[in-house]
Structure formats: C-alpha cells, structure tokens
Amino acid sequence: MNFSVENRGGQVIFTLKDKQLNAVNAPVLKAQFLIVCQPDIESLILDFSNIEQIDSAGLGALLLAYRILKEYDIPIGLISVRSMVKSMLRISQLEHLFEFFDSVDEAIESLEGEEIEE
C-alpha cells in the first residue's frame, strides 16, 4: 500500500495513494493504524482523494481506527471521499462515525480541539 503520514501539531494526516482500499492492502493499513492511532494525537485525517473503491476489509480498517481513537475521544476526518466510497460507508451504517471534509485545511480547522460526540 502506498501512503504518506504527516503530523501537523498533533493532527495526523494519512494520505492513501492507492486507488482501492481492499483485502489486498487493508492489512497494511490496519498495521499502520495501530502505530499512528495513539492517545497523544488530536485527530486523524484520512485523505481519500485517490480512493475509488473500498470493500469490507477496507471498511474494517477504518472501523479499527475508529474503535482505537474513540476510547480517547479523538475524531477522524475523511477528505475528498468519492460517492462510491461514501455509498459503501452509508450501506454499512458507518457513515455517522466520521466527519467529511473537502480539504485537509478544512479538516484541520474544524477538528482542532474537537472530541468525538456519541
């Protein structure tokens, strides 16, 4: 899986560079989430601008990040989510777990100091 990780003052920006998030690359993403999703970050921002498709394994990876960070009230923002991916999140009833933004800057501004609402 191709990705990059950047930390901007506690806001972790995780850019996914593959076109698909599926059973082939989801295990790598899960392993990275175990490293990145720590209680000392302020938010996790996932840039989905390159992702065209997601399957149940990809959704499972997102759910793992959510479960880890929920314990610490740390929000997750998804950037540039395409309609096909958003539909999968909606069908899976996971859409409400994440916040959606058009840009990284918008997400950083909105998520700064925010906690997860249940």
C-alpha positions in Angstrom: 0.0 0.0 0.0 1.3 3.4 -0.9 0.6 6.2 1.7 2.2 9.1 3.4 1.9 10.2 7.0 2.3 13.8 8.2 1.9 15.2 11.7 0.9 18.9 11.9 0.9 19.8 15.6 -0.9 16.6 16.7 -3.2 16.4 13.7 -2.1 13.3 11.8 -2.7 13.4 8.0 -2.7 10.0 6.5 -2.8 10.2 2.6 -3.8 7.0 0.9 -2.2 6.8 -2.6 -3.7 3.6 -4.0 -7.0 3.6 -6.0 -8.5 0.8 -3.9 -8.8 0.0 -0.3 -9.5 -3.7 -0.2 -8.4 -7.1 1.2 -5.1 -6.8 -0.5 -3.9 -3.6 1.2 -6.2 -3.3 4.3 -3.9 -5.4 6.5 -1.1 -2.9 5.9 -3.4 0.0 6.7 -4.5 -1.7 9.9 -0.9 -2.2 11.0 -0.2 1.5 10.3 -3.3 2.5 12.3 -2.0 0.5 15.3 1.1 2.7 15.1 -0.5 6.0 14.4 -3.7 5.9 16.5 -2.2 6.8 19.8 -3.7 8.9 22.7 -1.3 11.8 22.1 -2.7 12.8 18.7 -5.5 15.4 18.4 -7.2 13.9 15.3 -6.7 11.5 12.4 -7.3 12.9 9.0 -7.6 10.4 6.2 -7.1 11.8 2.6 -9.3 9.6 0.4 -8.8 11.7 -2.8 -7.2 8.8 -4.6 -9.5 6.0 -3.4 -12.1 5.0 -6.0 -13.3 1.7 -4.3 -13.5 0.2 -0.9 -14.5 -3.3 0.2 -15.4 -4.8 3.6 -11.8 -5.3 4.5 -11.2 -1.6 3.9 -14.2 -0.7 5.9 -12.8 -2.9 8.7 -9.6 -1.0 8.7 -11.5 2.3 9.1 -13.5 0.7 11.9 -10.3 -0.4 13.7 -9.0 3.2 13.7 -12.4 4.5 14.9 -12.5 1.9 17.8 -9.0 2.8 18.9 -9.5 6.5 18.8 -13.0 6.5 20.3 -11.5 5.4 23.6 -9.6 8.7 23.7 -12.4 10.9 22.2 -10.2 11.6 19.2 -12.1 12.4 16.0 -11.4 11.0 12.5 -12.0 13.2 9.4 -12.2 11.8 5.8 -11.1 14.1 3.0 -12.4 14.1 -0.6 -14.5 10.9 -0.3 -15.9 9.8 -3.6 -19.6 8.9 -4.0 -18.9 5.2 -4.4 -16.9 5.1 -1.2 -19.4 7.2 0.7 -22.2 4.9 -0.5 -20.4 1.9 0.9 -20.0 3.7 4.3 -23.7 4.6 4.2 -24.8 1.0 3.3 -22.5 -0.4 6.1 -24.0 2.1 8.5 -20.5 3.5 9.3 -21.0 7.0 7.7 -22.0 8.6 11.0 -18.7 7.6 12.7 -16.7 10.0 10.6 -16.7 13.6 9.6 -16.3 14.5 5.9 -14.4 17.5 4.5 -13.3 18.8 1.1 -9.7 19.6 2.1 -7.1 18.9 4.6 -7.0 22.5 5.8 -10.8 22.5 6.3 -10.5 19.3 8.4 -7.6 20.7 10.5 -9.5 23.9 11.2 -12.7 22.0 12.1 -11.2 19.1 14.1 -8.8 21.2 16.2 -9.6 20.5 19.8 -12.7 18.5 19.0 -13.8 15.4 20.7 -15.9 12.5 19.4 -19.7 13.0 20.0 -21.7 9.9 20.6 
